[in-house]
Amino acid sequence: MKIYPVILSGGSGTRLWPLSRAVLPKQLLPLVTDKTMLQETALRVTSLPNRRAGDSGLAEFEVMPPLVVCGNEHRFMVAEQLREIGLPPLGILLEPVGRNTAPAVAVAAQYLLAIDPQALMLVLPADHVITDVVAFHQSIAEAALLAADGALATFGIVPTAPETGYGYIRSGAPVSPGAAACKVERFVEKPDLATAQSFLAAGNYFWNSGMFMFRAERYLSELAAFQPAMLAACEAAVRDGYRDLDFCRLEEKAFAASPSDSIDYAVMEHTAHAVVLPAAIGWSDVGSWSALWEVQQKQGDVSADGNVVRGDVYLDGVSNCLVRAECRLVAVLGVQDLVVVETDDAVLVAHKDQVQRVKQVVDHLKQAGRSEHVQHRKVYRPWGAYEGIDVGERFQVKRITVNPGGKLSLQMHHHRAEHWVVVSGTAQVTCGDKVTLLTENESTYIPIGMTHRLENPGKLPLHLIEVQSGSYLGEDDIVRLEDVYQRV
């Protein structure tokens, strides 16, 4: 039988602001290692030379390339990050709107059934940390056997502390004499501390990881019984979906009509086939800055004073802090138990036991009509990226990077002119009917209303400085006439 990893890469990751933002959420960031969380998740479940499925007791199963479900705005970053690690996905399904995990898994199940009627789905959030990969692979092997027999298996994390930030699963009787897996007795919402302590003492409660394994056909049959309207909407979204480059776009109206609900509420709390498999795999959902500090501390990425640092950081008399500098030098003196996170346009300073209040900052930014919760100054595009350097009355300056072979859309602007200076690499510039090659230290001028395009025909990244001038400099003053990425 074949195991199809389904990676759910939705969400905005507001609890890790200011690093995580709507346009660049935590699953697309390198938080723990030099790879992004999406990349780490994908690598954990594929047959790499040093992590072959057979080495983990999965000899009777074949692990397939991952199927990723993500939002439309993240599609090019997801594709690029998988390309960087040499892992072409089975497919990338684009959600036009967020509808929580139950519909996301439903459309993935529909997609897989068209490929393999016996498909086993391994459902994984893209933004979790698992440090014991060998134990994780063994858990997959055990869950696969359960799922092949018709169970809807969930991975219950063996708790190590009375955690109040996680939901819990209460286990019942073993599925068979001596088996580790047990029937699910009930799902429990995030408890208070006293209740969490009682769960830990009881010994039959597990953290709800949000990871599952089941047959695609079994999941859809259970969804038909408990959420028929959701199933109908998801069936229509896949049936009427369409290809867009390397992506599969779900039909917008059909998917938007689906009720929004989690797998737990929609299916797992109602089905008679739910089982929980205890898993001690070094798991964390990295749901806060303090959780990231704990993960890195357990991995040994910590100083003798308990500090976790990244970037250009100076510490003096500091203990048990997480300090992360993305752009500038950050100096911290004589404090303890703080989180300090510096980005290009925002700085967070919080006590570690107050980091759950970061969401209030994001809510404030939304209500104030600001943009710091949406994107960084550096904005990624399918052709590369641009970064704001300076802005003033009637002008702004950007640093632009175009990847080898990258091509911006053929476009024009009604309200601004542009001046381009090549810093390094080769630029092919279309300006009206004229096509010019520019190299280092050469420049060009694009008048207002002139049709133009920027391309990188070389094998190295193209870096240039753009100076915009005019009466209006917003990103919506772009009229795309032709675009290889099929954006509108």
Buried (B, 14 or more C-beta within 10 A) or exposed (E): BEBBBBBBBBBBBBBBBBBBBBBBBBBBBEBBEEBBBBBBBBBBBBBEEEBBBEEBBBEEBBBBBBBBBBBBEBBBBBBEBBEEBEBEBBBBBBBBEBBBBBBBBBBBBBBBBEBEEEBBBBBBBBBBBBBBBEBBBBBBBBBBBBBBEEBBBBBBBEBEEBBBBBBBBBBBEEBEEEEEBBBBBEBBEEBEEEBBBEBBEEEBBBBBBBBBBBBBBBBBBBBEEBBEEBBBBBBBBBEBBEEBEEBBBBBBEBBBBBEBBBBBBBBBBEBEBBBBBBBEBBBBBBBBBBBBBBBBBBBEBBBEEBBBBBBEBEBEEBBBBBBBBBBEEBEBEEBBBBBBBBBBBBEBEBEBEBBBEBEEBBEEBBEEEEBBBBBBBBBBBBBBBBBBEEEEEEBBBBBBBBBBEBBBBBBBBEEBBBBBBBEBBBBBBBBEEEEEEBEEEBBBEBEBEBBBBBBBBBEEBBBBBBBBBBEEBEEEBBEBEEBBBEEE
